[in-house]
Amino acid sequence: MRGRVWAIAVGVGVAGAVLIGVIAASTAGNTVPETKAGLGQGTVTGYDVSSVHYTLSPSDPSKVQSVNFTLDSAPVAGSTVSVKLSAAATTWYACTFSGTTVTCPTTSPVATVDQVADLVVVAAQ
């Protein structure tokens, strides 16, 4: 009888070891992709704006058709450049750029010369 108990105990032990091996094998198959994490910093600088030119409507010179200017360096593709014609103004005009040359149509809504108090430029990548 003692041999039989011992054989049962060994059998249970072997079955338990096999079960643990199966469980371990099934959890060892996970795939985790490479990821990155980090912290860094970089300097944020502004642009120098020059050669500002207001294009007036030939039929009504009290209306501003566009504002054109030059930046000291070309914004990267996908950058946003916008202007408003006064610090107190609420209307922002979207601009386009090619290299360092920026053009900002001011026709929607139509800007008038008397609204021009100062030129506020926002340029960001």
Secondary structure, 3 states (H helix, E strand, C coil): CHHHHHHHHHHHHHHHHHHHHHHHHHHCCCCCCCCCCCCCCCCCCCCCEEEEEEEECCCCCCEEEEEEEEECCCCCCCCEEEEECCCCCCCCEECEEECCEEEEECECCEEEHHHCCCCEEEEEC
